[in-house]
Amino acid sequence: MTFRVAVIGAGLTGLSCARVLRQAGCYVEVFEKDRIIGGRLGTARIGLTTFDHGAQYVTARSKEFSDYLDEMVATGYAARWKPKAIGGVGEGQMSPWHVGMPGMASIVRPLAESVRIQTSKAVHTIQREDEGWKLWFEDGTAVGHYSAVAITVPAPEARLLLGPMQEMAAPLSRVRISPCWAIMVRLEDGIFPDQDVFSDMSEVIRWMARNNSKPGRKGAGEHIVIHASPEWSREIEDADPEVVATEVWEEVSNTLSLPPVRPDQMSAYLWKYGLVDTSLGMTYQFSSQHMVGVAGDWCLGRLAEHAYESGTGLARAMISSLF
Ligand SMILES: Cc1cc2nc3c(=O)[nH]c(=O)nc-3n(C[C@H](O)[C@H](O)[C@H](O)COP(=O)(O)OP(=O)(O)OC[C@H]3O[C@@H](n4cnc5c(N)ncnc54)[C@H](O)[C@@H]3O)c2cc1C
């Protein structure tokens, strides 16, 4: 018998979960609300220029994730990034920094092979019926039935999907995730200082990187990604993106004493559930009674590696229960 499993969310957690389930012989379907896969391992395109507006690089502490990154490098989906830095950021890296090629979203590409993924499908509700689990989408359509469901979306959204399964939903209320405004700027050459990464520049700016210093990025000029601090991002969560981009660029210009130039392009994007402040403190949650599990970086921390560990962990727990 082939078990059908639904995975909600096509970020690193969902896709690493899907791959392990698929390798065990399950028929896996992934449903993603966005038009594209990758989640916070995002690559945005503005005109002809691409920007890694979410995760900047990934690192590996465990052998399993390190092996995965080696596989990525060997297949050309990732490469090592050694940014030029002043004042210690990125220097003497404890673990090598890897970036997706040609953009961060490529980190999930191999995981997506041989699983069925439906994008632009926002799951609204999961419903238990005698035949198994049925998924209802925001567009009013439904699919089913599945033997098990893996929910791999940010904790506040996972709580809503768990609905009446209170014993699973309640612990998720202790998870805290901060928003993060990401600003993408394209500049002419010769204006920006000779440094690739900047950290904690001011109360407004947490991180800034010269995206075009990463291997495999193309396009003329300087491509800069700026991440605003969680506190500032929270304060202006509802602001107009154009206003946010202008304010942040002014802050950068003042902090670095740049000449008064207008960037060729400027855009801002809000990661509503961006960086995890308080995690769940366990790798995943799984109920063999309901055959429903939840996973995400927020189970363990705020890094891509946590997402991978959580997704693969949940898949293994499901497999032990299914077979
Ligand atoms: C600004 C920023 C900088 C970061 N920098 C780094 C870094 O340098 N290094 C590092 O290791 N990590 C970094 N991270 C963290 C890293 O990006 C995450 O840990 C990782 O990508 C989380 O993966 P995930 O699959 O758990 O979640 P996500 O990537 O958020 O995936 C969840 C997916 O579920 C989808 N979804 C949500 N609700 C529904 C629904 N109802 N139906 C269907 N789909 C749904 C979402 O659209 C999304 O694609 C950063 C994150 C941000 C935001």
The ligand as a Tripos MOL2 file, in Angstrom:
@<TRIPOS>MOLECULE
LIG
   53    58     1     0     0
SMALL
NO_CHARGES

@<TRIPOS>ATOM
      1 C1         15.4830   38.3690    6.6800 C.3       1 LIG1
      2 C2         15.9230   36.9640    6.9780 C.ar      1 LIG1
      3 C3         17.2760   36.6630    7.0390 C.ar      1 LIG1
      4 C4         17.6930   35.3660    7.3250 C.ar      1 LIG1
      5 N1         19.0440   35.0810    7.3260 N.ar      1 LIG1
      6 C5         19.4490   33.8110    7.5140 C.ar      1 LIG1
      7 C6         20.8240   33.4550    7.3700 C.ar      1 LIG1
      8 O1         21.6510   34.2950    7.0170 O.2       1 LIG1
      9 N2         21.1860   32.1570    7.6150 N.ar      1 LIG1
     10 C7         20.2670   31.1940    7.9510 C.ar      1 LIG1
     11 O2         20.6260   30.0230    8.1200 O.2       1 LIG1
     12 N3         18.9460   31.4960    8.0480 N.ar      1 LIG1
     13 C8         18.5310   32.7720    7.8430 C.ar      1 LIG1
     14 N4         17.1950   33.0720    7.9030 N.ar      1 LIG1
     15 C9         16.2510   32.0360    8.3380 C.3       1 LIG1
     16 C10        15.9090   31.0450    7.2130 C.3       1 LIG1
     17 O3         15.4930   31.7520    6.0740 O.3       1 LIG1
     18 C11        14.8030   30.1470    7.7470 C.3       1 LIG1
     19 O4         15.2710   29.4910    8.9030 O.3       1 LIG1
     20 C12        14.3130   29.0620    6.7770 C.3       1 LIG1
     21 O5         14.2490   29.5190    5.4600 O.3       1 LIG1
     22 C13        12.9480   28.6010    7.2880 C.3       1 LIG1
     23 O6         12.3930   27.6210    6.4470 O.3       1 LIG1
     24 P1         10.9320   27.0530    6.7470 P.3       1 LIG1
     25 O7         10.6220   26.0970    5.6720 O.co2     1 LIG1
     26 O8         10.8770   26.5730    8.1630 O.co2     1 LIG1
     27 O9          9.9640   28.3040    6.6940 O.3       1 LIG1
     28 P2          9.5500   29.1950    5.4190 P.3       1 LIG1
     29 O10        10.7360   29.4000    4.5470 O.co2     1 LIG1
     30 O11         8.8760   30.3950    5.9840 O.co2     1 LIG1
     31 O12         8.5100   28.2800    4.6200 O.3       1 LIG1
     32 C14         7.1600   28.1820    4.9850 C.3       1 LIG1
     33 C15         6.3530   28.1440    3.6930 C.3       1 LIG1
     34 O13         4.9840   27.9060    4.0050 O.3       1 LIG1
     35 C16         4.1850   28.6770    3.1310 C.3       1 LIG1
     36 N5          2.8660   28.8250    3.7450 N.ar      1 LIG1
     37 C17         2.5090   29.5650    4.8300 C.ar      1 LIG1
     38 N6          1.2000   29.4060    5.1070 N.ar      1 LIG1
     39 C18         0.7050   28.5510    4.1690 C.ar      1 LIG1
     40 C19        -0.5890   27.9970    3.9210 C.ar      1 LIG1
     41 N7         -1.6480   28.2850    4.7020 N.pl3     1 LIG1
     42 N8         -0.7470   27.1500    2.8540 N.ar      1 LIG1
     43 C20         0.3140   26.8340    2.0680 C.ar      1 LIG1
     44 N9          1.5620   27.3450    2.2580 N.ar      1 LIG1
     45 C21         1.7480   28.1780    3.2940 C.ar      1 LIG1
     46 C22         4.9560   29.9840    2.9970 C.3       1 LIG1
     47 O14         4.5620   30.7130    1.8460 O.3       1 LIG1
     48 C23         6.3880   29.4670    2.9190 C.3       1 LIG1
     49 O15         6.8200   29.2250    1.5990 O.3       1 LIG1
     50 C24        16.7530   34.3510    7.5870 C.ar      1 LIG1
     51 C25        15.3670   34.6600    7.4940 C.ar      1 LIG1
     52 C26        14.9680   35.9480    7.1920 C.ar      1 LIG1
     53 C27        13.5000   36.2600    7.0620 C.3       1 LIG1
@<TRIPOS>BOND
     1     1     2 1
     2     2     3 ar
     3     2    52 ar
     4     3     4 ar
     5     4     5 ar
     6     4    50 ar
     7     5     6 ar
     8     6     7 ar
     9     6    13 1
    10     7     8 2
    11     7     9 ar
    12     9    10 ar
    13    10    11 2
    14    10    12 ar
    15    12    13 ar
    16    13    14 ar
    17    14    15 1
    18    14    50 ar
    19    15    16 1
    20    16    17 1
    21    16    18 1
    22    18    19 1
    23    18    20 1
    24    20    21 1
    25    20    22 1
    26    22    23 1
    27    23    24 1
    28    24    25 2
    29    24    26 1
    30    24    27 1
    31    27    28 1
    32    28    29 2
    33    28    30 1
    34    28    31 1
    35    31    32 1
    36    32    33 1
    37    33    34 1
    38    33    48 1
    39    34    35 1
    40    35    36 1
    41    35    46 1
    42    36    37 ar
    43    36    45 ar
    44    37    38 ar
    45    38    39 ar
    46    39    40 ar
    47    39    45 ar
    48    40    41 1
    49    40    42 ar
    50    42    43 ar
    51    43    44 ar
    52    44    45 ar
    53    46    47 1
    54    46    48 1
    55    48    49 1
    56    50    51 ar
    57    51    52 ar
    58    52    53 1
@<TRIPOS>SUBSTRUCTURE
     1 LIG1         1 GROUP 0 **** ****
